[in-house]
Amino acid sequence: MNTKINNEKSFKNLLSIIVRRAAGFAILLGALALTSSAQVKTATTTSPTTPPSAPVTVVNTTANPVPVAGVISVSGTPTVNAQQSGSWNVGISGNSVTNPLQVHDVDNAPRTAFAQTKKLTFNGPDRQILGNFDVPAGKRLVIESFSVFGKLPSGNKLVEADINAFQGGEQFGTQYFAPVFTGNTEETFEPGVFIANSDKMHLEAVAGTGTVTVHLERDHIIGLSTIPPFSFNVSITGYLVDAQQ
């Protein structure tokens, strides 16, 4: 009987030890679970130390644009939709009455007035005579008027007057004029006076020697071998501009 009681006590003691140890183990497991959960929560709420590998795209409507501050760099050739806000006031700095802005007319280059007269002479039996005008280097001559004035012996007539312009060695333009007889003078041989005069004209010649020529011609030379020379004054006026204009 005593042996049975002792065995029951030993069994109860052993069971008590097992239960206490199991309870301690369960408490330990619970503590470990709580610690692990706290660590996982901390790891998930902490910001990453490196940026994400994928780019981030923000899409906004025109009514709700993304505000931008600081310096912005733009590459390529994007289309910019700029709209005016309020009234614009555009002015030129430094333009005043005492210091006006210089204006250059690109259609009319700076001009230098040109006027020149030459004497052309019929000697004895000459039927026609030529005269040349030179254009300065680096310039282009624009001829706006042409005139001829002179005398020929009685019975002789000036029948033609013309002016020619050359560019690049080639005759570029010619204008012809009909001389007008105005009457005879009381000088020896009773010479007649002839005039040729242009209205407003436009003829251009480039720089060079003899790039403008004048040609005068009279009708006949019968009996003129013993008559002294008779001269004509030929005048042209216009302006010079730079050759590249």
Residue pairs with C-beta under 8 A, 6 or more apart in sequence:
58 66
60 66
92 101
94 101
95 101
109 241
109 242
109 245
110 241
110 242
111 239
111 240
111 241
112 139
112 239
112 240
112 241
113 237
113 239
113 240
114 141
114 236
114 237
114 238
114 239
114 240
115 235
115 236
115 237
115 238
116 133
116 235
116 236
117 233
117 234
117 235
118 131
118 133
118 214
118 233
118 234
118 235
119 231
119 232
119 233
119 234
120 129
120 130
120 131
120 150
120 214
120 216
120 231
120 232
120 234
121 129
121 229
121 230
121 231
121 232
122 129
122 152
122 216
122 218
122 229
122 230
122 231
122 232
123 229
124 224
124 225
124 227
124 229
125 221
125 224
125 225
126 221
127 217
127 218
127 220
127 221
128 215
128 216
128 217
128 218
129 215
129 216
130 213
130 214
130 215
131 213
131 214
131 216
131 234
132 209
132 210
132 212
132 213
132 214
133 141
133 210
133 211
133 212
133 213
133 214
133 236
134 208
134 209
134 210
134 211
134 212
135 141
135 205
135 206
135 207
135 208
135 211
135 212
135 240
136 207
136 240
137 207
138 207
138 242
138 243
139 207
139 240
139 241
139 242
139 243
140 204
140 205
140 206
140 207
140 240
140 241
140 242
140 243
140 245
141 165
141 204
141 205
141 206
141 211
141 212
141 238
141 239
141 240
142 202
142 203
142 204
142 238
142 239
142 240
142 241
143 163
143 165
143 201
143 202
143 203
143 204
143 205
143 212
143 236
143 237
143 238
144 200
144 201
144 202
144 237
144 238
144 239
145 198
145 200
145 201
145 235
145 236
145 237
145 238
146 163
146 175
146 177
146 196
146 197
146 198
146 201
146 214
146 234
146 235
146 236
147 195
147 196
147 197
147 198
147 234
147 235
148 158
148 161
148 177
148 179
148 194
148 195
148 196
148 197
148 214
148 216
148 232
148 233
148 234
148 235
149 193
149 194
149 195
149 232
149 233
150 158
150 193
150 194
150 230
150 231
150 232
150 233
151 185
151 187
151 191
151 192
151 193
151 194
151 230
151 231
151 232
152 158
152 191
152 192
152 194
152 218
152 230
153 189
153 190
153 191
153 192
153 224
153 227
153 230
154 184
154 189
154 190
154 191
154 192
156 192
156 218
156 219
156 220
156 224
157 179
157 181
157 192
157 194
157 218
157 219
158 179
158 181
158 194
158 196
158 216
158 217
158 218
158 232
159 179
159 217
159 218
159 219
160 176
160 178
160 179
160 215
160 216
160 217
161 176
161 177
161 178
161 179
161 196
161 214
161 215
161 216
161 217
162 174
162 175
162 176
162 177
162 214
162 215
163 174
163 175
163 177
163 203
163 212
163 213
163 214
163 215
163 236
164 171
164 173
164 174
164 212
164 213
164 214
164 215
165 171
165 172
165 173
165 174
165 203
165 204
165 205
165 211
165 212
166 172
166 205
166 206
166 208
166 210
166 211
166 212
166 213
167 204
167 205
167 206
167 211
168 206
172 204
172 205
173 203
173 204
175 198
175 201
175 203
177 196
177 197
177 198
178 196
179 194
179 195
179 196
180 194
180 195
180 196
181 192
181 193
181 194
182 192
182 193
182 194
182 195
183 192
183 193
184 190
184 191
184 192
184 193
185 191
185 192
185 193
189 227
191 230
194 232
205 211
205 212
206 243
207 243
212 236
214 234
214 236
216 232
216 234
